[in-house]
Amino acid sequence: MKLWVDADSCPKPVRDIVCRAGRRLSIPTVFAANHPVSFSKEFNVEMVVLPEEPDAADNYIAEKAVQGDLVVTRDIPLAKRLVDKGLAVINDRGNLYTRENIRERLSIRNFMLDLYNSGMAPESTSKFSPRDIKLFADTFDKTLSKLMKNS
């Protein structure tokens, strides 16, 4: 089992939660991004810096992650690829992506992107809040516990 973080836009509180869990449970933790991402030196985290090409981090995670791993990403197309491979995927606001909800999430994402591209940009996502951190931590702990029980 590994913990994977699509770290390009992952908030620091989420990175810290994942790092603490990886250390506490001795689970390898891998951050992938197209730039170095900071985290405390107390954590034994692998930082994979990929070329500044579109989807480089996404492709790396999709290629390397295997069933039984847990991935944190806010990238819905990446989440779809991973869910289709049978992986556990959550976003930084505590939403668990599943076979039952990923198509709808992708459809909404594509619709919003079409609106944006046609000049009708919807309001941006709300600021990351303490409530979001709690929702993430709860979903992350629950999903991680389930994966560990099943391995």
C-alpha positions in Angstrom: 0.0 0.0 0.0 1.1 3.5 -0.8 -0.4 7.0 -0.3 -0.2 9.1 -3.4 -0.8 12.9 -3.5 -1.3 14.8 -6.7 0.5 17.7 -5.1 0.3 20.5 -7.7 -2.5 22.3 -5.9 -3.0 20.3 -2.7 -3.4 22.5 0.3 -0.8 22.3 3.1 -3.2 21.1 5.8 -4.1 18.1 3.6 -0.5 17.4 2.8 0.3 17.4 6.5 -2.6 15.0 7.3 -1.4 12.5 4.7 2.2 12.8 5.8 1.3 12.2 9.5 -0.7 9.2 8.6 2.1 7.8 6.4 4.6 8.2 9.2 2.3 6.9 11.9 1.3 3.8 9.9 4.7 3.3 8.1 3.0 3.6 4.7 5.2 4.9 1.9 3.9 8.3 0.8 4.6 9.8 -2.6 4.0 13.4 -3.7 4.0 14.0 -7.5 4.0 17.5 -9.0 5.7 19.5 -11.7 7.5 21.6 -9.0 8.9 20.8 -5.6 6.3 21.0 -2.8 7.3 21.8 0.7 6.6 19.5 3.7 8.2 19.1 7.0 11.6 17.2 7.0 10.2 15.1 9.9 8.2 13.1 7.3 9.7 10.5 5.1 8.0 11.4 1.9 9.1 10.8 -1.6 8.8 13.9 -3.8 8.7 13.2 -7.5 9.2 16.3 -9.6 8.0 15.8 -13.1 8.5 17.8 -16.3 6.3 20.9 -16.7 4.1 19.2 -19.3 0.4 19.0 -19.1 -0.8 16.0 -17.0 2.7 14.8 -16.3 2.0 14.2 -12.6 -1.4 12.7 -13.4 0.1 10.3 -15.9 2.8 9.3 -13.4 0.3 8.6 -10.6 -2.0 6.7 -13.0 0.8 4.6 -14.2 2.4 3.8 -10.8 -0.5 3.5 -8.4 -2.0 0.0 -7.9 -5.2 -1.4 -6.4 -5.0 -1.1 -2.6 -3.3 2.4 -2.8 -5.0 5.6 -1.7 -4.8 8.7 -4.0 -5.5 12.3 -3.1 -6.4 14.5 -6.0 -8.7 17.3 -7.0 -8.3 16.4 -10.7 -11.5 14.7 -11.7 -10.2 13.2 -15.0 -7.3 11.6 -13.1 -9.8 10.4 -10.4 -11.8 8.7 -13.2 -8.8 6.9 -14.5 -7.9 5.7 -11.0 -11.4 4.7 -10.0 -11.6 2.7 -13.3 -8.5 0.9 -12.2 -10.1 0.1 -8.8 -8.2 2.5 -6.6 -9.5 4.5 -3.7 -9.5 8.2 -4.6 -10.5 11.2 -2.5 -10.2 14.9 -3.1 -8.8 17.6 -0.7 -12.3 18.5 0.5 -13.2 15.0 1.6 -15.2 13.7 -1.3 -14.7 10.0 -2.1 -14.8 9.2 -5.8 -16.5 5.9 -6.6 -17.7 4.0 -9.6 -21.2 5.2 -8.7 -20.4 9.0 -8.7 -17.3 9.6 -10.9 -19.2 9.9 -14.2 -21.5 12.5 -12.8 -18.6 14.4 -11.3 -16.7 14.3 -14.6 -19.8 15.4 -16.5 -20.3 18.4 -14.2 -16.6 19.3 -14.5 -16.8 19.2 -18.3 -20.0 21.3 -18.3 -18.3 23.9 -16.1 -15.2 23.9 -18.3 -17.4 24.5 -21.3 -19.1 27.4 -19.6 -15.7 28.9 -18.7 -14.4 28.4 -22.2 -17.4 30.2 -23.7 -16.9 33.2 -21.5 -19.5 32.4 -18.9 -17.2 31.6 -16.0 -19.1 30.5 -12.9 -18.1 31.7 -9.5 -14.9 30.1 -8.3 -14.7 27.4 -5.6 -15.1 28.6 -2.0 -12.0 29.2 0.1 -10.5 26.1 1.8 -11.9 26.1 5.3 -11.4 24.4 8.7 -14.6 22.5 7.8 -13.0 21.2 4.6 -10.0 20.0 6.6 -12.2 18.1 9.0 -14.2 16.6 6.1 -11.0 15.5 4.4 -9.5 14.1 7.6 -12.6 12.1 8.4 -12.9 10.7 4.8 -9.2 10.0 4.6 -9.1 8.1 8.0 -12.2 6.1 7.1 -11.0 5.2 3.6 -7.5 4.4 4.9 -8.8 2.1 7.7 -11.0 0.2 5.2 -8.0 -0.3 2.8 -5.8 -1.5 5.6 -8.5 -3.9 6.9 -8.9 -5.3 3.4 -5.2 -5.8 2.7 
